[in-house]
Amino acid sequence: MTQYMTAEDLFAHVQKMPSKERIKFFSLIAINAFQDNDYNHEQVFGHLRNATFSAEEAAEFLEISLTTLRRYVQAGRLKPTSIIGRNQLFSSADLKLLKQKINKE
């Protein structure tokens, strides 16, 4: 079983450090701890590239009501990639394109 140091234990150890070591410690935290906070689009949404979304999820992504989404489908602005029973699924690529068009309107 892996045992981790608690925040209180760490704080006690930091207090006991010589001031030069404390400076080095906090410098390391400042430089390294938060380096990878600037994620690119691929890192955040890459796993959704080939995903499909339900009508509810699609409406939420497009920031429209489910009724408006249904109107878009009836008008041919958006086509489901598959239909399972009464459920329509939409591709992320189609939703992304439609969102860009909606934002330009």
C-alpha positions as semicolon CSV with decimal commas, in nm:
position;residue;x (nm);y (nm);z (nm)
1;M;0,000;0,000;0,000
2;T;0,140;0,338;-0,100
3;Q;0,142;0,592;0,178
4;Y;0,134;0,959;0,090
5;M;0,246;1,256;0,290
6;T;-0,041;1,472;0,409
7;A;-0,056;1,844;0,342
8;E;0,006;1,907;0,712
9;D;0,318;1,685;0,707
10;L;0,450;1,862;0,400
11;F;0,389;2,201;0,558
12;A;0,577;2,092;0,872
13;H;0,872;1,976;0,659
14;V;0,875;2,300;0,462
15;Q;0,881;2,500;0,784
16;K;1,189;2,306;0,899
17;M;1,379;2,367;0,572
18;P;1,660;2,620;0,562
19;S;1,550;2,939;0,386
20;K;1,760;2,867;0,074
21;E;1,594;2,528;0,035
22;R;1,250;2,684;0,082
23;I;1,327;2,933;-0,194
24;K;1,435;2,647;-0,424
25;F;1,125;2,445;-0,330
26;F;0,880;2,723;-0,409
27;S;1,070;2,810;-0,727
28;L;1,031;2,450;-0,843
29;I;0,659;2,464;-0,771
30;A;0,619;2,795;-0,953
31;I;0,811;2,673;-1,257
32;N;0,687;2,315;-1,288
33;A;0,357;2,260;-1,113
34;F;0,131;2,454;-1,346
35;Q;0,317;2,431;-1,676
36;D;0,065;2,230;-1,876
37;N;-0,244;2,443;-1,811
38;D;-0,257;2,582;-2,164
39;Y;-0,414;2,289;-2,345
40;N;-0,473;2,309;-2,718
41;H;-0,798;2,213;-2,886
42;E;-0,668;1,868;-2,979
43;Q;-0,570;1,785;-2,620
44;V;-0,913;1,881;-2,488
45;F;-1,144;1,759;-2,764
46;G;-0,932;1,516;-2,969
47;H;-1,104;1,211;-2,825
48;L;-1,438;1,344;-2,956
49;R;-1,327;1,371;-3,320
50;N;-1,525;1,065;-3,432
51;A;-1,787;1,074;-3,158
52;T;-2,160;1,091;-3,210
53;F;-2,401;1,289;-2,995
54;S;-2,765;1,241;-2,904
55;A;-3,017;1,508;-2,999
56;E;-3,011;1,645;-2,644
57;E;-2,630;1,664;-2,642
58;A;-2,628;1,820;-2,989
59;A;-2,877;2,088;-2,885
60;E;-2,671;2,166;-2,575
61;F;-2,351;2,192;-2,782
62;L;-2,521;2,420;-3,036
63;E;-2,678;2,624;-2,753
64;I;-3,025;2,586;-2,901
65;S;-3,344;2,422;-2,782
66;L;-3,429;2,065;-2,872
67;T;-3,724;2,202;-3,072
68;T;-3,491;2,422;-3,278
69;L;-3,261;2,124;-3,337
70;R;-3,558;1,925;-3,467
71;R;-3,646;2,215;-3,699
72;Y;-3,289;2,219;-3,832
73;V;-3,316;1,846;-3,905
74;Q;-3,652;1,890;-4,082
75;A;-3,513;2,180;-4,287
76;G;-3,205;1,979;-4,384
77;R;-2,956;2,204;-4,205
78;L;-2,841;1,906;-4,000
79;K;-2,860;1,537;-4,085
80;P;-2,832;1,258;-3,832
81;T;-2,542;1,021;-3,898
82;S;-2,748;0,733;-3,765
83;I;-3,091;0,659;-3,629
84;I;-3,140;0,396;-3,362
85;G;-3,507;0,339;-3,296
86;R;-3,644;0,688;-3,238
87;N;-3,304;0,828;-3,139
88;Q;-3,100;1,034;-3,381
89;L;-2,722;1,060;-3,347
90;F;-2,518;1,346;-3,491
91;S;-2,149;1,357;-3,580
92;S;-1,921;1,599;-3,399
93;A;-1,788;1,726;-3,734
94;D;-2,138;1,816;-3,857
95;L;-2,220;1,985;-3,526
96;K;-1,898;2,184;-3,536
97;L;-1,971;2,309;-3,889
98;L;-2,328;2,404;-3,801
99;K;-2,214;2,585;-3,487
100;Q;-1,974;2,793;-3,697
101;K;-2,259;2,881;-3,936
102;I;-2,492;2,971;-3,648
103;N;-2,227;3,194;-3,492
104;K;-2,185;3,383;-3,821
105;E;-2,560;3,452;-3,851
